[in-house]
Amino acid sequence: MGEKSMIKLSIRRPVLTMVTMLLVIVLGAVSLVNIPLKLIPEINPPIGVVVATYDQAGPEEVNDQVTIPIEESLSTTTGLDTMASTAQEGSSLTLLQFGWATDINDVEGEISQALDNVQLPDGAGDPSFLKFDPSQLPIIQMSVSSELEELEFQGLVEELSEELERIEGVASVDAEGLTTETIEIQLDSDEMENYQLEMSTLQQMLASSDISLPGTTISDGTESITTRIQAQMQSIEDLEAFPVTIDPEAGEEVTLGEISEIVRVSDSGETISRTNQNPSVLINVLEESNGNTSQVSGEFLDVLESTLDEPRFEGIEGDVLFDQGDYINRSIQDIATALILGAVFAMVVLFLFLRNVRSPIIIGIAIPYSVIFTFVLMYFSDFTLNLLTMGGLALGVGMLVDNSIVVIENINRHLGLGKTPKEAAYEGAREVAAAITASTFTTIAVFLPVLFIEGIIGQIFTQFSLTVAFSLLASLIVALTVVPMFASKFMKTVNTSMEEKRRRSIYNRVIQRMLKFALRFRLLTFLIVGALVALGAFGIYRTGMIFLPETDESFFTANIDMTSGTNLETTEAALLEMEDYLLGIEEVDVFLAMAGASDTSGIGAGGEASQGSIYVTTVPPDERERSTNEVADEVGGELQSIAESHVEDAEVSMMTTTSTGTDSSVLTFDLMNSSEQDLEEDEEKITRALGEMDSVTQVSNNTTDTIDELAITLDHDALFENGLAASEVASTFNNMTTGMDVFLVLDESAEEYLMVRMTLPDEDVDSEEALGDMVISRTEEGAVTLDEVATVDRQPAPSAVERINGQHAYQYELELEPGANLSEAVTEMQDIVNGLDLSAGSNLSFTGDQELIEDSIMDMIMAMILAVILVFLVMAAQFESFKYPFVIMFTIPLSAVGVMLGLWLTDTPLSVPVFIGMLVLIGIVVNNGIVLVDFINQLRARGMNAYEAIIEAVDVRTRPIFMTAFTTILGLVPIAIGLGEGSEINQPMGISVIGGLLASTLLTLVIVPVVYSLFTKETLTMNRKKNRDKFNR
């Protein structure tokens, strides 16, 4: 159905139009209820990790025998971009980053096959591959604390976790920091020596005495009875009574209880956790995939509150550290408010221009109807309501009334010519139908290239682009059906003098004079406008750039590294002092401190005794004057001083949490070299030089600290003399120093199994002297100690071995000054590094935000070029001409002036949202040109000469052009001023669109007529003296 038929049908059959409206409203309401609420569109980075273990092996041994073979087997994997590995004591971790065009599910089989074929040494575990899954990131992180006894507290936490896990939409509730109970057999070394007993012998005796095996089936009359042979120990008393040897002097049994102390112990590992200085447990809440984050979060908090109010949980306190659902709700509500304000502004603009109430009311109906229509399209496209899609709607609310405004304004003009409401509705809508259809499809066309952008930009902004496209498509349908129908019913014939008043208005007369001046002095006009465009383009080029603006999510983390080898007690002492400091910061609401934990793998991840993390939740933004980043900057400096007061070389790094995972306040890069010696020399040069950068507050890298290690070197001659094998000594040493698992015992009261472990007292294994006196074996000549078959030396050893793409590597982090620009810091850093005399084999590779910028900048530029081409082609098809689209394309560069001014006045750096804004501008700014050129052509078709048609078209179309521009601009004002939470991502886009649209609207009324006159034979030579009379000039 063509535009004219659609208009005529809607006016002739208003009931059908109303029924269709009601049907769409019902579908929209159902769609809105069922669309999930998320923070941002789902992002699936093509990242995986290969983990392998090699117990008791040092970092260098793990690297040589496990990591390198794994790297070699995976190096040819399809689509692999970067491979970074870390070899630590007993474990190897290899991070695989693939190109965004690679679906990690497609290469999973290839990776598994490669790992199956890798040759690893005996004792190494099979490597396992884990792919990144966003659903495994917690949506809620909270702490549970209490002053109850440890075991009672732990039991209640486990009960609470089970209760919360039953909530619909919750995948799991994981508690971190719980203690594990074991039964420990603490052997008495003197008694062991007295009775000539060995730990391995005792372990074998116990293990072989705890059995439960099925036997045969026997017949007992009419029944068949199964048999089972068993000898199990069920309690500590059973263990204590277990006979281990005979006393040679007394001839009596010696029991296990006589040579050891058997106790039930709790072990929380090497981690200490406190919330606001009270012992606590960290709880991570994971939602089911495709869940509604907002809904799951709300129900979880309701159940949590009601459950903690129960008498059995008295004394348990829960503190939410991070709640993504709450942030989503507040952000979506704020954007919805901006959307509503934008709609109100649009109606006000319409009233001020048309000076009647009925037109704004019709537009007031068209706006929510178009939005509801968009919800239907979003639901069937499987979209979510998130910051980006709501931002698209907020952007679209100013744009989606453009079509309706052009139609209602033209209907109003026809009413001013004395036509009846029905005639005016049809003629007014029909006259602009082609123009608004062309302008809608040109705007939609600019978003098509975004669909082909790979990487994080494509995943984040695809839903945004399509949401805007959906809203524009809905607005076109509304403008050609609903608006004419309502106008034919409710609009009244206006005073014909209104049209004459419009022509005599001050702004009309000013624009007419500017236009005639521009047409008279076309070269001068081009020079002035050209200079402004060049200035705007240069200004944009010189503006600094970040990837995405940071969001204030009221949460930040302090990662503390007290240097390798620092014991847990020192780390805890530093954290206690830091906690005392945080209690005095008024913006801090809750904090969780963990000693012996690292945030490298996420909140609650395990780490070394020398590491710690503090997770800080600030009060809501409306209750504080400073941003989370500003608080983190102040806190970071003080925490660094505290850490250095305990260990001189300690480092504290601050990280603010953003849902996009980006951080423009940190510049990161890798330094790589095949030669470890050259790499170390270059690291010293670069670290020293970068420390002098003005924009950098701290330079850190993962230079692996060396730690003191006791190297126990076995003497083969001594081993031979004592009849021992090296592997036998190594196994015995490991068992005696780390303990031995014996078997599991069922604790019927708690309905859980407890591990029975055999250990030596700490004083027998905690010093170099004690290790030397350790009895390794017993022979006929007597006991053989470790110092008889080995030498024990203290020597430095690396704590880890880092490699990237098969080369030795260091990973750098440069923390920037508050307000420092990332791209300017990159330029400064590159200038410094280029001036250093680095080894030929060293190379730098940016990571983090700068890597994302480098990967995306060409995609964005290509998307803009494609958008320009698509807009041109759509207009060419609409006008059935290549000339007129070319004239209209001159409006696109005009926006550069406004974009530059907008960014400069608001001190906003270039970012992906700014590029998206400029992409949107390509589709918007041509709309004014389309409306203008289309009407010029219509007037010429009615018999006007080209000059008169240009003057008349500008005179008639200035008002709708201003109206559509101001409605879009005012609709974006709430976004541009950063109204509410979550506005940081959309704010730069709003600023760029407002600035660009304002400048292009003003300049279009001059440039398009001038260019049109140059491309029309009739007016090409109109400024020659002999032709001036011809055009009444």
C-alpha positions, 0 to 999 in steps of 0.5 A: 500500500502506497503512502497516499492510499494509507493516508486516504484509508486512515481518514476515510475509515477512522474506526479501523484506524482506532481499532488498529491502534488499540490492538498495537497498544495491547500488544505493546503492553504485553511486550513491555511486561515480558521484555527482560530488564538488563543493564547492557546488552549481553556481551560474549567475548571470545575468551577462554582459559586452559588450566593445568596442574603439576603438583609440587613443581616450581614455576620454571618447571611448570613453564618448561614442562606444562605451559610451553607444550600447551602453547605449542599445541594451541598456537595454530587454533583457528581465529586465535589472536593472543595467548598469554600464560602464567606458570606458578608453583603447581599450576599453569594458566593459559588465556586465549583471546580470539578475534571477535568474528570467531565463535568460541563454540566453533573452536571448542572441539579443536581446542579439546582435540589439541589438549588431548594430544599434548604430552605432559609429564607424569604427575601433571593433571589433564589440562581443562578448557573453560570458556568465558560465560557472562552468566557466571558473573554474579548479579549480587554480591553481599556479605554475611557477618555475625558475632556467633560461634564460628561453627554455628555461624557457618551452619546458618550461612549454609541454611540461608544459602539453601533458602535463597537458592530456591528463588526462581531465576537464581542459578546458584548462591555461592558462599566464599570464606566458609571453613571446612572441618577435618579430623586431624591426627597430629602425630607426636614425633617423640612417640613415633621415634620411640616405637620406630613408626613411620607416617606412611606406614600408619597411613597405609594401616588406617586406610586398609582398616577402613573398608566396606565391600559387598559380598555374595548373595545367599538364600535364606528360605524364600529370601535372597540376602546380600552380604557386606564385609565392613570395618569402619571407624565412625568417630574420634574414639574409634580412631583413638582406640585403633592399635598401631603396634606392640610395646616391646617392653610391656608387651601391650598394644599401643593405640593411635591415641597414645602416639597422637592427638586426634582433634576436630579442626576448622580450616578457612585456608589462607583467607581472612574475611571481614565486613566493616571489621566483623568476621564475615562470609562473602556470598555471590548470587548468579542468575539463570541465563536469559533471566530478568536481572531486575526481577530476580534481584528484587525477589532475592532482596525481598526473600533475603529480608524476610528470611533474616527476620526469622528467629533462627537467623537472629544475630546474622546481618547481611550487607549488599556490596553490589546489586546490579538489579538495583542499579538497572532499575534506577538507571532505567527509571532515570532514562524513562524520565528523560524520555518523558521530559523529551516528549513534553519538550516536543509538545511545548515546541509545537505549541509555541510554533503553531499557537494552538492546543489541538496540534500538540495534543495529537502529537502527544498521542503520537509519541506514546503510541510510537513508543508502544509500537516500538516495544512490540518490535523489540519484543519479537526481536528478542531484545532487552530493555537496557541502558542502550535500548532505552537510550535509543528510545530517548534519542528517538523520542525527539526524532520520532515526532519529526515526521508527525510534526512535518505532517501536522504543520503542513496540515495546519498550513493548508487549513490556513489556506481555507481548506476543510479539515479533511481536505487539509489532512489529506493534502497536507499529509500527501504533500510531504509523504514522499519527503518524510518517507525518504528522510525516515529511510535515510536515517534508518540506513545509517544504522545498517553498517553498525550491524556489520561491525564486529567486536564489542561495539557491534555487540553493545550498539546493535540493539541500540541501532535497531531500537532507533530504527524501529522507533523511526519506522513506527513514527512514519506509520503513525505520521501517515495514518494516526496523525491525518485521521485525528487531524481530520476529526479534531483540527478546525479551520484557522484564520487565513491571516495566520499564514500571512502573519507567519510570512511577516514574522521577524525570524522569517524576514531575517532568514530571507535576507540571509538567503538572498545575500548567500545567493548573491555572494555564493563564493563568499558563502562557500568560503565562510562555511568551508572555513567553519567546517574545516575548523570543526573537523580539525577540532574533532581530530584534536579532541582526546579519545576514550573508549566508553565513558565510565559509569558511577556504580557506587563500587570500587576495589582496592587490590593490595600486593605486599610483595611475594613472600609476605606472610598472612599476618603482615598482610592482615595487619596492613588491612586492619589499618586500612579498614580503620581509615575507611571507617572515617570516609563519609562516602563509604557505606560498606566494605569487605576486606579479604587477606589472602585473596586477589581480585584477579579472577573476580571478587572472592577469588583465591590468592597468595598470603601476600595479597589482599583486596578491599571491596568498597560500596559507597552511598548512593550518588544523591547522598554524596557530592563526590563521584566514586572515582574521586573517592577512589582516587583519594582512598588509593593514595592513603591505602598506598601509604599504609601498605608501604608503612608495612612493606616498602615495596608494596603496591595498591591499585584501585579499580572502579567497577563498570558493567562494560568492563572498561576503565579509561583511567588506566593505560595498559600495555604489554612489553614482550621480548624473546630474550629474558635478559633483554626484556629485564634491561628494557623494563628498567628503562621504560619503568624509570622513564614512564614514572616522569610522565605528568599525567601518570600517578603510578607505574606498575607492572607484573615483574615477578618478585623473587622469593626465598626458597629452600632448595633441597638437593639430594645426594645420589651417593648418600641415597645409594648408601642408604638404599633409597630412591630420589622419588621415595625421599621426595614423596616422603618429604611431601607427605610429612610436610603437607600431611596425608589424607587417610579416609572419610568419616560420616558425621551423622549429626551434620550429615556430611563427610569429614576428611581424616588427615595425618600431620606432624606438629608445626614445630617439626616442619617450620624451620630449616633445622627441623627439616634437616632433622626429619626422619626420611627412612629407617634401616637396620642401622637406624633412622635416616634424616634428611640432612644425611642424604641432602643439602638444604640451601636458601636461594631466590626463585621466581614466583611466576613465569609470564609469557605472551604469544610465546615470548617473555612479557611484562604487563604494565598499568599506568594509573592516570591523573584524575581528568587526564585524557587517555589518548593524550597519555598514549601519545606522550608515552609513545614519544617517551618510549620512542626516545629510549634505546630499547633492544631490537627484539622488544615490542609493545602492544596496547591492551585494555581501553586503548586496544579497544580504541585501536580495534574499533576506530577503523570500524567506526570510520568505515561505518560512517563512510558506508552510512554516507553511501547508503544515505546517498543511494536511498535518496537517489532511489527516492528522487530518481536522480543523482543530482538532488541527493548530491546537493543534499549531501552538503548538509552532512559536513555542516554538523562537524562545526556543532559537534566540535563546539559541543564537545569543547564547551562540555569538555567531553572527549571523543568516545564510541557514543560520540561516533554513534552520535555522528553516525545518527547525525548523518541520517538526521541532518539530510532530512532538512535538505530532503524536505527543502529540495523536495518542496523546491521541486514541487514548486518548480513542477507547478510552474515557478522558476528556480529562483522563486521556488528556492525562496518560496521553499525556504520561506514555507519549510523554515518553520517545520525544519526549525520545529523538527530540529528543536523537538529533537534537540530538546528531546535530547537535553535530559540525556545531554545534561546527564540526568540520573544514573546510567546516563554517562554512556548516552550523554556524549551521544546527546551532546554531539547530536545536539551540537551537530543538529543545531549547527547544520539546521542553521547552515542548511537553510543557506547552503542547500539553496546555494548548492541547488542554484549551482546545480540548476542550469536556470540559476547557475548564471543568475548573478550575471548582470544580464540575468538579474532582471529575469529573476526580479533581483 
